[in-house]
Amino acid sequence: MGNNPHRITLFFHDLGGGGAERVMVQLTRGFIERGFSVDLVLAKAEGPLVAEVHPKAQITNLNTRNPFIMFVGLIKYLRTTKPDVLLSPFEVTSIIAILAKRISRVSTRIVVRISVHLSKNKRTKWKKLVERWVISHVYPSADRIIAVSQGVADDLSSYAGLPLESISVIYNPVVSEKLLQAAIEPVAHSFFMNDQTPVILGVGRLTEQKDFSTLIRAFDILRKKIPARLIILGDGVERKMLEELILSLGLRDAVDLPGFMLNPFAFMKKASVFVLSSKWEGLPNVLIQALACDCPVVSTDCPSGPSEILNTGQYGQLVPVEDVEAMAKAIEATLSGEIRQPPQSWLEQYQLDVITRQYEVVLGVS
């Protein structure tokens, strides 16, 4: 495709390894491949995904974590560059973007994106009151609001009193040729050396939200019946607690926490079962990625996303949140051959080119 006159700016914190950051990197690729000019305006141009950014993307590094300095930097950027549209995927950067547009008096359209159940986020009562007030008063000034699942849209509407019709639902661009190529790369991990022993896989930040302690306890029950191994990819504040739990259950030789991996897809391709143990989500990319890598899945039926992705359990086992016994049973059933894989046509709704076109319509650049 030839050059498109529209300039799209994506404004967020950094290129850390989270799901939202991966989506922004994917969208950057999708927009550039469709002929758009794309700017990434980052609080800090750092993180493991820096190497993944399309070479044609322009990066503006504000080089600060201070929200006020980010605000001033963004006003300067908007006045200088005047992009057609700015998309922001996080609460703080979205609020900064909406207010910066007001001050800079540019015609740039501001589109904000919500990827989590805000009502489920752990906050003090005071912080929740402030958050609800700010979102209900600031977000209506955005040109459009995007939610990553119907569940997130419903939650945002009831939490902040925003009309549901003002929120567009667009899934994440998770399935791409790049992912499928990465999935077939070799994995140098000792757990995969013995083809006979099934490997269970979890992927995500080691935080309370992802609830890997429930997965480890479910795995402990499973292992009393079936010889198996567990790998959890990711890093976070709960690492020490999880390592202590693994030791206390006598699972040191059967569970590995190798940290963050740039290519978790090769692990998904080789794993026997992928498990999402989260207490809450928005639209869990890893669940879609595992399905795209032909890995059978087990997931908590948490708000929100898993039920939408798995078509209410048709394409993977759904279990109640924090239910150790149910999770162990579901993993065992999946290992025993009770596999529910989606057809290729189901995964097409998460393809990069499909999602990019949907974004173009909502961003007003189609």
Buried (B, 14 or more C-beta within 10 A) or exposed (E): EEEBEBBBBBBBBBBBBBBBBBBBBBBBBBBBBBEBBBBBBBBBBBBBBBEBBBEEBEBBBBEBEEEEEBBBBBBBBBBEBEBBBBBBBBBEBBBBBBBBBEEBEBEBBBBBBBBBBBBBBEBEEEEBEEBBEEBEEBBBEBBBBBBBBBBBBBBBBEBBEBEEEBBBBBBBBBBBEEBEEBBEEEBEBEBBEEEEBBBBBBBBBBBBBBBBBBBBBBBBBBBEEEEBBBBBBBBBEBBEEBBEBBEEBEBEEBBBBEEBBEEBBBBBBBBBBBBBBBBBBBBBBBBBBBBBBEBBBBBBBBBBBBBBBBEEBEBBBBBEBBBBEBBBBBBBBBBEEEBBBBEEEBBEBBBBBBBBEBBBEBBEBE
